[in-house]
Structure formats: structure tokens, C-alpha cells
Amino acid sequence: MQPEVAQVLAIQALGWIAADDEIFPQFLASTGASLGDLRARAADTEFLAAVLDFLMLDDRWVVAFCDAGGHAYTAPQSARAALPGGAELHWT
């Protein structure tokens, strides 16, 4: 996946997360982001990578996001690999 396509998918994921009253507070708490951060960093590739990392914490979220947007279930993982740090594996 091209980085530009990955960024678009991550922005879509951010919108999906923000629209969910149950998941959005978890996202804010997990990332430490504020609403101002979302506005300021929505185009930042490192922030978008964190959005995808968060989304992929729960398979149910991935399935729901992909179903809502008509994406393949592997799309978030492919997008994450195309963004900064995506090739790095962390086993901790």
C-alpha cells in the first residue's frame, strides 16, 4: 500500500473512532490525545500510525471499521505497515 493511501485509510479510521461514543474515550485515554491534538495532528503520519495501532488492538473494531468503510479486513494492517514504524516489530 502506498503511504498516501495508508494516510487516507488512517484518517477514515480516526473519523470512525471519533464517531463511536464507546471507543472514542478509550482512544483519548490510550493515546493521551486531546481534541486539540486531533485537529492539529490529523495529517501527521506518526499520529495516524498510532490511530491504526489503537484500532488494531481489538479485532471487533477492525471488522466493524472495515465493514463500515467497505475495506478488506487486512487493510488496517497494510496501511500501518506503510506508515512510519510499520516495519518494526515490538514483542513487548
PDB file of N, CA, C and O in Angstrom:
ATOM      1  N   MET A   1       0.850  -1.177   0.000  1.00  0.00           N
ATOM      2  CA  MET A   1       0.000   0.000   0.000  1.00  0.00           C
ATOM      3  C   MET A   1       0.895   1.239   0.000  1.00  0.00           C
ATOM      4  O   MET A   1       1.890   1.311   0.721  1.00  0.00           O
ATOM      5  N   GLN A   2       0.520   2.189  -0.812  1.00  0.00           N
ATOM      6  CA  GLN A   2       1.259   3.445  -0.884  1.00  0.00           C
ATOM      7  C   GLN A   2       0.998   4.281   0.374  1.00  0.00           C
ATOM      8  O   GLN A   2      -0.106   4.246   0.919  1.00  0.00           O
ATOM      9  N   PRO A   3       2.001   5.029   0.838  1.00  0.00           N
ATOM     10  CA  PRO A   3       1.818   5.832   2.056  1.00  0.00           C
ATOM     11  C   PRO A   3       0.636   6.798   1.983  1.00  0.00           C
ATOM     12  O   PRO A   3      -0.042   7.018   2.986  1.00  0.00           O
ATOM     13  N   GLU A   4       0.386   7.369   0.820  1.00  0.00           N
ATOM     14  CA  GLU A   4      -0.728   8.315   0.697  1.00  0.00           C
ATOM     15  C   GLU A   4      -2.067   7.614   0.911  1.00  0.00           C
ATOM     16  O   GLU A   4      -2.968   8.164   1.544  1.00  0.00           O
ATOM     17  N   VAL A   5      -2.191   6.405   0.382  1.00  0.00           N
ATOM     18  CA  VAL A   5      -3.416   5.624   0.557  1.00  0.00           C
ATOM     19  C   VAL A   5      -3.555   5.220   2.027  1.00  0.00           C
ATOM     20  O   VAL A   5      -4.653   5.235   2.583  1.00  0.00           O
ATOM     21  N   ALA A   6      -2.434   4.860   2.645  1.00  0.00           N
ATOM     22  CA  ALA A   6      -2.434   4.485   4.061  1.00  0.00           C
ATOM     23  C   ALA A   6      -2.886   5.656   4.931  1.00  0.00           C
ATOM     24  O   ALA A   6      -3.627   5.468   5.896  1.00  0.00           O
ATOM     25  N   GLN A   7      -2.440   6.865   4.588  1.00  0.00           N
ATOM     26  CA  GLN A   7      -2.841   8.040   5.350  1.00  0.00           C
ATOM     27  C   GLN A   7      -4.344   8.273   5.249  1.00  0.00           C
ATOM     28  O   GLN A   7      -4.993   8.596   6.244  1.00  0.00           O
ATOM     29  N   VAL A   8      -4.890   8.112   4.062  1.00  0.00           N
ATOM     30  CA  VAL A   8      -6.340   8.295   3.874  1.00  0.00           C
ATOM     31  C   VAL A   8      -7.102   7.268   4.704  1.00  0.00           C
ATOM     32  O   VAL A   8      -8.084   7.611   5.363  1.00  0.00           O
ATOM     33  N   LEU A   9      -6.663   6.024   4.680  1.00  0.00           N
ATOM     34  CA  LEU A   9      -7.337   4.988   5.453  1.00  0.00           C
ATOM     35  C   LEU A   9      -7.243   5.293   6.953  1.00  0.00           C
ATOM     36  O   LEU A   9      -8.211   5.093   7.686  1.00  0.00           O
ATOM     37  N   ALA A  10      -6.104   5.765   7.400  1.00  0.00           N
ATOM     38  CA  ALA A  10      -5.939   6.100   8.817  1.00  0.00           C
ATOM     39  C   ALA A  10      -6.825   7.278   9.216  1.00  0.00           C
ATOM     40  O   ALA A  10      -7.370   7.294  10.320  1.00  0.00           O
ATOM     41  N   ILE A  11      -6.970   8.246   8.345  1.00  0.00           N
ATOM     42  CA  ILE A  11      -7.867   9.377   8.626  1.00  0.00           C
ATOM     43  C   ILE A  11      -9.313   8.882   8.701  1.00  0.00           C
ATOM     44  O   ILE A  11     -10.084   9.335   9.547  1.00  0.00           O
ATOM     45  N   GLN A  12      -9.675   7.958   7.820  1.00  0.00           N
ATOM     46  CA  GLN A  12     -11.011   7.359   7.884  1.00  0.00           C
ATOM     47  C   GLN A  12     -11.194   6.609   9.204  1.00  0.00           C
ATOM     48  O   GLN A  12     -12.258   6.672   9.819  1.00  0.00           O
ATOM     49  N   ALA A  13     -10.155   5.905   9.630  1.00  0.00           N
ATOM     50  CA  ALA A  13     -10.227   5.186  10.909  1.00  0.00           C
ATOM     51  C   ALA A  13     -10.397   6.165  12.063  1.00  0.00           C
ATOM     52  O   ALA A  13     -11.167   5.909  12.989  1.00  0.00           O
ATOM     53  N   LEU A  14      -9.684   7.281  12.011  1.00  0.00           N
ATOM     54  CA  LEU A  14      -9.819   8.297  13.058  1.00  0.00           C
ATOM     55  C   LEU A  14     -11.253   8.810  13.105  1.00  0.00           C
ATOM     56  O   LEU A  14     -11.820   8.967  14.186  1.00  0.00           O
ATOM     57  N   GLY A  15     -11.835   9.069  11.952  1.00  0.00           N
ATOM     58  CA  GLY A  15     -13.231   9.515  11.910  1.00  0.00           C
ATOM     59  C   GLY A  15     -14.180   8.474  12.462  1.00  0.00           C
ATOM     60  O   GLY A  15     -15.127   8.809  13.174  1.00  0.00           O
ATOM     61  N   TRP A  16     -13.934   7.212  12.140  1.00  0.00           N
ATOM     62  CA  TRP A  16     -14.770   6.122  12.644  1.00  0.00           C
ATOM     63  C   TRP A  16     -14.655   6.019  14.160  1.00  0.00           C
ATOM     64  O   TRP A  16     -15.661   5.866  14.852  1.00  0.00           O
ATOM     65  N   ILE A  17     -13.436   6.104  14.672  1.00  0.00           N
ATOM     66  CA  ILE A  17     -13.214   6.048  16.118  1.00  0.00           C
ATOM     67  C   ILE A  17     -13.901   7.223  16.800  1.00  0.00           C
ATOM     68  O   ILE A  17     -14.575   7.049  17.816  1.00  0.00           O
ATOM     69  N   ALA A  18     -13.732   8.418  16.241  1.00  0.00           N
ATOM     70  CA  ALA A  18     -14.307   9.621  16.855  1.00  0.00           C
ATOM     71  C   ALA A  18     -15.828   9.589  16.874  1.00  0.00           C
ATOM     72  O   ALA A  18     -16.449  10.214  17.734  1.00  0.00           O
ATOM     73  N   ALA A  19     -16.429   8.874  15.944  1.00  0.00           N
ATOM     74  CA  ALA A  19     -17.893   8.804  15.874  1.00  0.00           C
ATOM     75  C   ALA A  19     -18.487   7.778  16.837  1.00  0.00           C
ATOM     76  O   ALA A  19     -19.706   7.717  17.002  1.00  0.00           O
ATOM     77  N   ASP A  20     -17.644   6.981  17.467  1.00  0.00           N
ATOM     78  CA  ASP A  20     -18.141   5.937  18.363  1.00  0.00           C
ATOM     79  C   ASP A  20     -18.027   6.399  19.810  1.00  0.00           C
ATOM     80  O   ASP A  20     -16.924   6.594  20.320  1.00  0.00           O
ATOM     81  N   ASP A  21     -19.170   6.573  20.468  1.00  0.00           N
ATOM     82  CA  ASP A  21     -19.193   7.104  21.835  1.00  0.00           C
ATOM     83  C   ASP A  21     -18.526   6.190  22.860  1.00  0.00           C
ATOM     84  O   ASP A  21     -18.130   6.650  23.931  1.00  0.00           O
ATOM     85  N   GLU A  22     -18.399   4.921  22.550  1.00  0.00           N
ATOM     86  CA  GLU A  22     -17.760   3.987  23.475  1.00  0.00           C
ATOM     87  C   GLU A  22     -16.250   3.880  23.240  1.00  0.00           C
ATOM     88  O   GLU A  22     -15.469   3.814  24.189  1.00  0.00           O
ATOM     89  N   ILE A  23     -15.855   3.863  21.980  1.00  0.00           N
ATOM     90  CA  ILE A  23     -14.442   3.673  21.638  1.00  0.00           C
ATOM     91  C   ILE A  23     -13.650   4.976  21.744  1.00  0.00           C
ATOM     92  O   ILE A  23     -12.493   4.959  22.163  1.00  0.00           O
ATOM     93  N   PHE A  24     -14.248   6.087  21.375  1.00  0.00           N
ATOM     94  CA  PHE A  24     -13.520   7.358  21.341  1.00  0.00           C
ATOM     95  C   PHE A  24     -12.896   7.737  22.689  1.00  0.00           C
ATOM     96  O   PHE A  24     -11.729   8.126  22.713  1.00  0.00           O
ATOM     97  N   PRO A  25     -13.614   7.643  23.801  1.00  0.00           N
ATOM     98  CA  PRO A  25     -12.965   7.962  25.082  1.00  0.00           C
ATOM     99  C   PRO A  25     -11.778   7.034  25.381  1.00  0.00           C
ATOM    100  O   PRO A  25     -10.787   7.460  25.974  1.00  0.00           O
ATOM    101  N   GLN A  26     -11.884   5.779  24.970  1.00  0.00           N
ATOM    102  CA  GLN A  26     -10.777   4.840  25.158  1.00  0.00           C
ATOM    103  C   GLN A  26      -9.566   5.273  24.330  1.00  0.00           C
ATOM    104  O   GLN A  26      -8.424   5.177  24.781  1.00  0.00           O
ATOM    105  N   PHE A  27      -9.833   5.747  23.122  1.00  0.00           N
ATOM    106  CA  PHE A  27      -8.753   6.235  22.258  1.00  0.00           C
ATOM    107  C   PHE A  27      -8.044   7.421  22.899  1.00  0.00           C
ATOM    108  O   PHE A  27      -6.815   7.464  22.954  1.00  0.00           O
ATOM    109  N   LEU A  28      -8.828   8.384  23.386  1.00  0.00           N
ATOM    110  CA  LEU A  28      -8.235   9.562  24.013  1.00  0.00           C
ATOM    111  C   LEU A  28      -7.406   9.166  25.235  1.00  0.00           C
ATOM    112  O   LEU A  28      -6.299   9.670  25.425  1.00  0.00           O
ATOM    113  N   ALA A  29      -7.934   8.274  26.054  1.00  0.00           N
ATOM    114  CA  ALA A  29      -7.212   7.841  27.254  1.00  0.00           C
ATOM    115  C   ALA A  29      -5.956   7.049  26.890  1.00  0.00           C
ATOM    116  O   ALA A  29      -4.911   7.212  27.520  1.00  0.00           O
ATOM    117  N   SER A  30      -6.059   6.210  25.894  1.00  0.00           N
ATOM    118  CA  SER A  30      -4.932   5.360  25.497  1.00  0.00           C
ATOM    119  C   SER A  30      -3.795   6.166  24.882  1.00  0.00           C
ATOM    120  O   SER A  30      -2.624   5.904  25.155  1.00  0.00           O
ATOM    121  N   THR A  31      -4.140   7.138  24.058  1.00  0.00           N
ATOM    122  CA  THR A  31      -3.115   7.918  23.361  1.00  0.00           C
ATOM    123  C   THR A  31      -2.687   9.158  24.125  1.00  0.00           C
ATOM    124  O   THR A  31      -1.625   9.719  23.860  1.00  0.00           O
ATOM    125  N   GLY A  32      -3.507   9.584  25.071  1.00  0.00           N
ATOM    126  CA  GLY A  32      -3.206  10.827  25.778  1.00  0.00           C
ATOM    127  C   GLY A  32      -3.519  12.051  24.932  1.00  0.00           C
ATOM    128  O   GLY A  32      -3.149  13.168  25.295  1.00  0.00           O
ATOM    129  N   ALA A  33      -4.191  11.852  23.817  1.00  0.00           N
ATOM    130  CA  ALA A  33      -4.517  12.953  22.912  1.00  0.00           C
ATOM    131  C   ALA A  33      -5.720  13.732  23.428  1.00  0.00           C
ATOM    132  O   ALA A  33      -6.604  13.186  24.087  1.00  0.00           O
ATOM    133  N   SER A  34      -5.729  15.009  23.112  1.00  0.00           N
ATOM    134  CA  SER A  34      -6.881  15.860  23.408  1.00  0.00           C
ATOM    135  C   SER A  34      -7.598  16.149  22.091  1.00  0.00           C
ATOM    136  O   SER A  34      -7.103  15.793  21.021  1.00  0.00           O
ATOM    137  N   LEU A  35      -8.745  16.783  22.167  1.00  0.00           N
ATOM    138  CA  LEU A  35      -9.449  17.154  20.941  1.00  0.00           C
ATOM    139  C   LEU A  35      -8.604  18.101  20.099  1.00  0.00           C
ATOM    140  O   LEU A  35      -8.616  18.022  18.871  1.00  0.00           O
ATOM    141  N   GLY A  36      -7.881  18.983  20.747  1.00  0.00           N
ATOM    142  CA  GLY A  36      -6.982  19.892  20.036  1.00  0.00           C
ATOM    143  C   GLY A  36      -5.873  19.132  19.318  1.00  0.00           C
ATOM    144  O   GLY A  36      -5.491  19.483  18.202  1.00  0.00           O
ATOM    145  N   ASP A  37      -5.366  18.098  19.961  1.00  0.00           N
ATOM    146  CA  ASP A  37      -4.342  17.264  19.328  1.00  0.00           C
ATOM    147  C   ASP A  37      -4.880  16.616  18.061  1.00  0.00           C
ATOM    148  O   ASP A  37      -4.181  16.532  17.051  1.00  0.00           O
ATOM    149  N   LEU A  38      -6.119  16.161  18.119  1.00  0.00           N
ATOM    150  CA  LEU A  38      -6.718  15.523  16.946  1.00  0.00           C
ATOM    151  C   LEU A  38      -6.756  16.482  15.769  1.00  0.00           C
ATOM    152  O   LEU A  38      -6.417  16.118  14.642  1.00  0.00           O
ATOM    153  N   ARG A  39      -7.167  17.693  16.040  1.00  0.00           N
ATOM    154  CA  ARG A  39      -7.236  18.693  14.969  1.00  0.00           C
ATOM    155  C   ARG A  39      -5.840  19.039  14.456  1.00  0.00           C
ATOM    156  O   ARG A  39      -5.623  19.139  13.249  1.00  0.00           O
ATOM    157  N   ALA A  40      -4.917  19.215  15.360  1.00  0.00           N
ATOM    158  CA  ALA A  40      -3.573  19.647  14.988  1.00  0.00           C
ATOM    159  C   ALA A  40      -2.749  18.546  14.324  1.00  0.00           C
ATOM    160  O   ALA A  40      -1.893  18.829  13.486  1.00  0.00           O
ATOM    161  N   ARG A  41      -3.004  17.310  14.690  1.00  0.00           N
ATOM    162  CA  ARG A  41      -2.125  16.230  14.226  1.00  0.00           C
ATOM    163  C   ARG A  41      -2.793  15.242  13.271  1.00  0.00           C
ATOM    164  O   ARG A  41      -2.224  14.191  12.975  1.00  0.00           O
ATOM    165  N   ALA A  42      -3.984  15.564  12.789  1.00  0.00           N
ATOM    166  CA  ALA A  42      -4.716  14.632  11.929  1.00  0.00           C
ATOM    167  C   ALA A  42      -3.978  14.294  10.644  1.00  0.00           C
ATOM    168  O   ALA A  42      -4.256  13.259  10.039  1.00  0.00           O
ATOM    169  N   ALA A  43      -3.060  15.120  10.215  1.00  0.00           N
ATOM    170  CA  ALA A  43      -2.296  14.836   8.996  1.00  0.00           C
ATOM    171  C   ALA A  43      -0.882  14.342   9.303  1.00  0.00           C
ATOM    172  O   ALA A  43      -0.107  14.078   8.383  1.00  0.00           O
ATOM    173  N   ASP A  44      -0.544  14.216  10.566  1.00  0.00           N
ATOM    174  CA  ASP A  44       0.784  13.765  10.984  1.00  0.00           C
ATOM    175  C   ASP A  44       0.865  12.246  10.852  1.00  0.00           C
ATOM    176  O   ASP A  44       0.088  11.526  11.478  1.00  0.00           O
ATOM    177  N   THR A  45       1.798  11.758  10.043  1.00  0.00           N
ATOM    178  CA  THR A  45       1.863  10.319   9.782  1.00  0.00           C
ATOM    179  C   THR A  45       2.145   9.500  11.036  1.00  0.00           C
ATOM    180  O   THR A  45       1.657   8.375  11.154  1.00  0.00           O
ATOM    181  N   GLU A  46       2.911  10.031  11.964  1.00  0.00           N
ATOM    182  CA  GLU A  46       3.168   9.291  13.209  1.00  0.00           C
ATOM    183  C   GLU A  46       1.900   9.187  14.052  1.00  0.00           C
ATOM    184  O   GLU A  46       1.649   8.146  14.660  1.00  0.00           O
ATOM    185  N   PHE A  47       1.109  10.237  14.095  1.00  0.00           N
ATOM    186  CA  PHE A  47      -0.166  10.196  14.815  1.00  0.00           C
ATOM    187  C   PHE A  47      -1.122   9.218  14.137  1.00  0.00           C
ATOM    188  O   PHE A  47      -1.810   8.448  14.807  1.00  0.00           O
ATOM    189  N   LEU A  48      -1.160   9.253  12.811  1.00  0.00           N
ATOM    190  CA  LEU A  48      -2.037   8.340  12.083  1.00  0.00           C
ATOM    191  C   LEU A  48      -1.620   6.888  12.294  1.00  0.00           C
ATOM    192  O   LEU A  48      -2.467   5.995  12.330  1.00  0.00           O
ATOM    193  N   ALA A  49      -0.326   6.655  12.431  1.00  0.00           N
ATOM    194  CA  ALA A  49       0.142   5.302  12.742  1.00  0.00           C
ATOM    195  C   ALA A  49      -0.400   4.871  14.103  1.00  0.00           C
ATOM    196  O   ALA A  49      -0.799   3.719  14.278  1.00  0.00           O
ATOM    197  N   ALA A  50      -0.416   5.796  15.067  1.00  0.00           N
ATOM    198  CA  ALA A  50      -0.952   5.487  16.392  1.00  0.00           C
ATOM    199  C   ALA A  50      -2.453   5.197  16.328  1.00  0.00           C
ATOM    200  O   ALA A  50      -2.959   4.361  17.076  1.00  0.00           O
ATOM    201  N   VAL A  51      -3.150   5.882  15.446  1.00  0.00           N
ATOM    202  CA  VAL A  51      -4.583   5.611  15.255  1.00  0.00           C
ATOM    203  C   VAL A  51      -4.785   4.168  14.811  1.00  0.00           C
ATOM    204  O   VAL A  51      -5.638   3.459  15.344  1.00  0.00           O
ATOM    205  N   LEU A  52      -3.997   3.740  13.834  1.00  0.00           N
ATOM    206  CA  LEU A  52      -4.128   2.359  13.348  1.00  0.00           C
ATOM    207  C   LEU A  52      -3.689   1.352  14.401  1.00  0.00           C
ATOM    208  O   LEU A  52      -4.291   0.287  14.534  1.00  0.00           O
ATOM    209  N   ASP A  53      -2.646   1.682  15.145  1.00  0.00           N
ATOM    210  CA  ASP A  53      -2.213   0.791  16.238  1.00  0.00           C
ATOM    211  C   ASP A  53      -3.357   0.592  17.225  1.00  0.00           C
ATOM    212  O   ASP A  53      -3.625  -0.527  17.661  1.00  0.00           O
ATOM    213  N   PHE A  54      -4.024   1.683  17.571  1.00  0.00           N
ATOM    214  CA  PHE A  54      -5.144   1.595  18.505  1.00  0.00           C
ATOM    215  C   PHE A  54      -6.275   0.760  17.917  1.00  0.00           C
ATOM    216  O   PHE A  54      -6.800  -0.134  18.581  1.00  0.00           O
ATOM    217  N   LEU A  55      -6.650   1.045  16.684  1.00  0.00           N
ATOM    218  CA  LEU A  55      -7.736   0.305  16.039  1.00  0.00           C
ATOM    219  C   LEU A  55      -7.470  -1.197  16.058  1.00  0.00           C
ATOM    220  O   LEU A  55      -8.379  -1.996  16.283  1.00  0.00           O
ATOM    221  N   MET A  56      -6.223  -1.568  15.823  1.00  0.00           N
ATOM    222  CA  MET A  56      -5.893  -2.989  15.720  1.00  0.00           C
ATOM    223  C   MET A  56      -5.745  -3.678  17.072  1.00  0.00           C
ATOM    224  O   MET A  56      -5.407  -4.860  17.125  1.00  0.00           O
ATOM    225  N   LEU A  57      -5.993  -2.962  18.159  1.00  0.00           N
ATOM    226  CA  LEU A  57      -5.981  -3.582  19.480  1.00  0.00           C
ATOM    227  C   LEU A  57      -7.140  -4.561  19.665  1.00  0.00           C
ATOM    228  O   LEU A  57      -7.070  -5.459  20.504  1.00  0.00           O
ATOM    229  N   ASP A  58      -8.198  -4.387  18.886  1.00  0.00           N
ATOM    230  CA  ASP A  58      -9.382  -5.223  19.054  1.00  0.00           C
ATOM    231  C   ASP A  58      -9.896  -5.651  17.680  1.00  0.00           C
ATOM    232  O   ASP A  58     -10.246  -4.812  16.850  1.00  0.00           O
ATOM    233  N   ASP A  59      -9.936  -6.935  17.454  1.00  0.00           N
ATOM    234  CA  ASP A  59     -10.398  -7.457  16.165  1.00  0.00           C
ATOM    235  C   ASP A  59     -11.824  -7.011  15.837  1.00  0.00           C
ATOM    236  O   ASP A  59     -12.160  -6.803  14.671  1.00  0.00           O
ATOM    237  N   ARG A  60     -12.650  -6.866  16.857  1.00  0.00           N
ATOM    238  CA  ARG A  60     -14.031  -6.420  16.618  1.00  0.00           C
ATOM    239  C   ARG A  60     -14.054  -5.019  16.029  1.00  0.00           C
ATOM    240  O   ARG A  60     -14.885  -4.713  15.173  1.00  0.00           O
ATOM    241  N   TRP A  61     -13.135  -4.162  16.490  1.00  0.00           N
ATOM    242  CA  TRP A  61     -13.054  -2.802  15.951  1.00  0.00           C
ATOM    243  C   TRP A  61     -12.612  -2.839  14.493  1.00  0.00           C
ATOM    244  O   TRP A  61     -13.157  -2.123  13.653  1.00  0.00           O
ATOM    245  N   VAL A  62     -11.627  -3.673  14.200  1.00  0.00           N
ATOM    246  CA  VAL A  62     -11.140  -3.787  12.821  1.00  0.00           C
ATOM    247  C   VAL A  62     -12.272  -4.228  11.908  1.00  0.00           C
ATOM    248  O   VAL A  62     -12.494  -3.634  10.853  1.00  0.00           O
ATOM    249  N   VAL A  63     -12.979  -5.256  12.310  1.00  0.00           N
ATOM    250  CA  VAL A  63     -14.082  -5.771  11.492  1.00  0.00           C
ATOM    251  C   VAL A  63     -15.155  -4.701  11.310  1.00  0.00           C
ATOM    252  O   VAL A  63     -15.635  -4.495  10.195  1.00  0.00           O
ATOM    253  N   ALA A  64     -15.534  -4.027  12.374  1.00  0.00           N
ATOM    254  CA  ALA A  64     -16.579  -3.005  12.281  1.00  0.00           C
ATOM    255  C   ALA A  64     -16.141  -1.840  11.401  1.00  0.00           C
ATOM    256  O   ALA A  64     -16.916  -1.360  10.574  1.00  0.00           O
ATOM    257  N   PHE A  65     -14.909  -1.387  11.572  1.00  0.00           N
ATOM    258  CA  PHE A  65     -14.390  -0.293  10.736  1.00  0.00           C
ATOM    259  C   PHE A  65     -14.361  -0.707   9.270  1.00  0.00           C
ATOM    260  O   PHE A  65     -14.815   0.038   8.402  1.00  0.00           O
ATOM    261  N   CYS A  66     -13.832  -1.882   8.999  1.00  0.00           N
ATOM    262  CA  CYS A  66     -13.723  -2.349   7.611  1.00  0.00           C
ATOM    263  C   CYS A  66     -15.100  -2.569   6.988  1.00  0.00           C
ATOM    264  O   CYS A  66     -15.315  -2.228   5.825  1.00  0.00           O
ATOM    265  N   ASP A  67     -16.026  -3.131   7.748  1.00  0.00           N
ATOM    266  CA  ASP A  67     -17.387  -3.314   7.246  1.00  0.00           C
ATOM    267  C   ASP A  67     -18.035  -1.965   6.928  1.00  0.00           C
ATOM    268  O   ASP A  67     -18.696  -1.819   5.900  1.00  0.00           O
ATOM    269  N   ALA A  68     -17.845  -0.995   7.799  1.00  0.00           N
ATOM    270  CA  ALA A  68     -18.448   0.324   7.601  1.00  0.00           C
ATOM    271  C   ALA A  68     -17.878   1.035   6.383  1.00  0.00           C
ATOM    272  O   ALA A  68     -18.596   1.758   5.692  1.00  0.00           O
ATOM    273  N   GLY A  69     -16.587   0.833   6.117  1.00  0.00           N
ATOM    274  CA  GLY A  69     -15.944   1.543   5.014  1.00  0.00           C
ATOM    275  C   GLY A  69     -15.756   0.732   3.756  1.00  0.00           C
ATOM    276  O   GLY A  69     -15.243   1.243   2.761  1.00  0.00           O
ATOM    277  N   GLY A  70     -16.166  -0.534   3.780  1.00  0.00           N
ATOM    278  CA  GLY A  70     -16.001  -1.376   2.606  1.00  0.00           C
ATOM    279  C   GLY A  70     -14.558  -1.764   2.339  1.00  0.00           C
ATOM    280  O   GLY A  70     -14.168  -1.973   1.190  1.00  0.00           O
ATOM    281  N   HIS A  71     -13.761  -1.861   3.406  1.00  0.00           N
ATOM    282  CA  HIS A  71     -12.347  -2.216   3.280  1.00  0.00           C
ATOM    283  C   HIS A  71     -12.147  -3.708   3.545  1.00  0.00           C
ATOM    284  O   HIS A  71     -12.933  -4.342   4.249  1.00  0.00           O
ATOM    285  N   ALA A  72     -11.091  -4.243   2.972  1.00  0.00           N
ATOM    286  CA  ALA A  72     -10.681  -5.608   3.315  1.00  0.00           C
ATOM    287  C   ALA A  72     -10.237  -5.613   4.770  1.00  0.00           C
ATOM    288  O   ALA A  72      -9.727  -4.608   5.266  1.00  0.00           O
ATOM    289  N   TYR A  73     -10.424  -6.725   5.453  1.00  0.00           N
ATOM    290  CA  TYR A  73     -10.043  -6.802   6.867  1.00  0.00           C
ATOM    291  C   TYR A  73      -8.544  -6.640   7.076  1.00  0.00           C
ATOM    292  O   TYR A  73      -8.104  -6.327   8.183  1.00  0.00           O
ATOM    293  N   THR A  74      -7.770  -6.845   6.046  1.00  0.00           N
ATOM    294  CA  THR A  74      -6.313  -6.683   6.145  1.00  0.00           C
ATOM    295  C   THR A  74      -5.859  -5.242   5.858  1.00  0.00           C
ATOM    296  O   THR A  74      -4.677  -4.930   6.004  1.00  0.00           O
ATOM    297  N   ALA A  75      -6.770  -4.381   5.460  1.00  0.00           N
ATOM    298  CA  ALA A  75      -6.404  -3.013   5.082  1.00  0.00           C
ATOM    299  C   ALA A  75      -5.740  -2.226   6.212  1.00  0.00           C
ATOM    300  O   ALA A  75      -4.730  -1.569   5.958  1.00  0.00           O
ATOM    301  N   PRO A  76      -6.253  -2.257   7.447  1.00  0.00           N
ATOM    302  CA  PRO A  76      -5.571  -1.502   8.502  1.00  0.00           C
ATOM    303  C   PRO A  76      -4.127  -1.962   8.728  1.00  0.00           C
ATOM    304  O   PRO A  76      -3.239  -1.135   8.935  1.00  0.00           O
ATOM    305  N   GLN A  77      -3.895  -3.257   8.691  1.00  0.00           N
ATOM    306  CA  GLN A  77      -2.541  -3.768   8.878  1.00  0.00           C
ATOM    307  C   GLN A  77      -1.640  -3.350   7.715  1.00  0.00           C
ATOM    308  O   GLN A  77      -0.488  -2.974   7.932  1.00  0.00           O
ATOM    309  N   SER A  78      -2.146  -3.411   6.500  1.00  0.00           N
ATOM    310  CA  SER A  78      -1.363  -2.979   5.335  1.00  0.00           C
ATOM    311  C   SER A  78      -1.058  -1.494   5.408  1.00  0.00           C
ATOM    312  O   SER A  78       0.048  -1.063   5.081  1.00  0.00           O
ATOM    313  N   ALA A  79      -2.039  -0.714   5.835  1.00  0.00           N
ATOM    314  CA  ALA A  79      -1.830   0.727   5.971  1.00  0.00           C
ATOM    315  C   ALA A  79      -0.799   1.016   7.054  1.00  0.00           C
ATOM    316  O   ALA A  79       0.061   1.881   6.889  1.00  0.00           O
ATOM    317  N   ARG A  80      -0.889   0.295   8.150  1.00  0.00           N
ATOM    318  CA  ARG A  80       0.068   0.511   9.243  1.00  0.00           C
ATOM    319  C   ARG A  80       1.486   0.221   8.789  1.00  0.00           C
ATOM    320  O   ARG A  80       2.417   0.934   9.164  1.00  0.00           O
ATOM    321  N   ALA A  81       1.657  -0.818   7.989  1.00  0.00           N
ATOM    322  CA  ALA A  81       2.993  -1.178   7.501  1.00  0.00           C
ATOM    323  C   ALA A  81       3.557  -0.099   6.581  1.00  0.00           C
ATOM    324  O   ALA A  81       4.775   0.020   6.449  1.00  0.00           O
ATOM    325  N   ALA A  82       2.693   0.687   5.945  1.00  0.00           N
ATOM    326  CA  ALA A  82       3.136   1.729   5.022  1.00  0.00           C
ATOM    327  C   ALA A  82       3.460   3.050   5.720  1.00  0.00           C
ATOM    328  O   ALA A  82       4.008   3.961   5.099  1.00  0.00           O
ATOM    329  N   LEU A  83       3.125   3.158   7.001  1.00  0.00           N
ATOM    330  CA  LEU A  83       3.376   4.393   7.753  1.00  0.00           C
ATOM    331  C   LEU A  83       4.633   4.244   8.601  1.00  0.00           C
ATOM    332  O   LEU A  83       5.120   3.129   8.788  1.00  0.00           O
ATOM    333  N   PRO A  84       5.169   5.358   9.118  1.00  0.00           N
ATOM    334  CA  PRO A  84       6.412   5.298   9.902  1.00  0.00           C
ATOM    335  C   PRO A  84       6.336   4.278  11.036  1.00  0.00           C
ATOM    336  O   PRO A  84       5.365   4.230  11.791  1.00  0.00           O
ATOM    337  N   GLY A  85       7.381   3.472  11.132  1.00  0.00           N
ATOM    338  CA  GLY A  85       7.471   2.473  12.187  1.00  0.00           C
ATOM    339  C   GLY A  85       6.715   1.210  11.896  1.00  0.00           C
ATOM    340  O   GLY A  85       6.728   0.291  12.715  1.00  0.00           O
ATOM    341  N   GLY A  86       6.059   1.126  10.767  1.00  0.00           N
ATOM    342  CA  GLY A  86       5.242  -0.029  10.439  1.00  0.00           C
ATOM    343  C   GLY A  86       6.027  -1.301  10.207  1.00  0.00           C
ATOM    344  O   GLY A  86       5.507  -2.401  10.393  1.00  0.00           O
ATOM    345  N   ALA A  87       7.261  -1.158   9.806  1.00  0.00           N
ATOM    346  CA  ALA A  87       8.078  -2.341   9.535  1.00  0.00           C
ATOM    347  C   ALA A  87       8.740  -2.877  10.796  1.00  0.00           C
ATOM    348  O   ALA A  87       9.258  -3.993  10.803  1.00  0.00           O
ATOM    349  N   GLU A  88       8.723  -2.092  11.853  1.00  0.00           N
ATOM    350  CA  GLU A  88       9.359  -2.507  13.104  1.00  0.00           C
ATOM    351  C   GLU A  88       8.449  -3.424  13.895  1.00  0.00           C
ATOM    352  O   GLU A  88       7.247  -3.176  13.999  1.00  0.00           O
ATOM    353  N   LEU A  89       9.016  -4.479  14.453  1.00  0.00           N
ATOM    354  CA  LEU A  89       8.253  -5.390  15.312  1.00  0.00           C
ATOM    355  C   LEU A  89       8.636  -5.150  16.754  1.00  0.00           C
ATOM    356  O   LEU A  89       9.817  -5.048  17.084  1.00  0.00           O
ATOM    357  N   HIS A  90       7.634  -5.059  17.611  1.00  0.00           N
ATOM    358  CA  HIS A  90       7.862  -4.867  19.039  1.00  0.00           C
ATOM    359  C   HIS A  90       7.166  -6.013  19.758  1.00  0.00           C
ATOM    360  O   HIS A  90       5.941  -6.125  19.709  1.00  0.00           O
ATOM    361  N   TRP A  91       7.921  -6.844  20.408  1.00  0.00           N
ATOM    362  CA  TRP A  91       7.367  -8.028  21.051  1.00  0.00           C
ATOM    363  C   TRP A  91       7.223  -7.860  22.562  1.00  0.00           C
ATOM    364  O   TRP A  91       7.248  -8.842  23.303  1.00  0.00           O
ATOM    365  N   THR A  92       7.076  -6.633  23.011  1.00  0.00           N
ATOM    366  CA  THR A  92       6.912  -6.410  24.449  1.00  0.00           C
ATOM    367  C   THR A  92       5.492  -6.110  24.790  1.00  0.00           C
ATOM    368  O   THR A  92       5.170  -5.894  25.958  1.00  0.00           O
TER     369      THR A  92
END
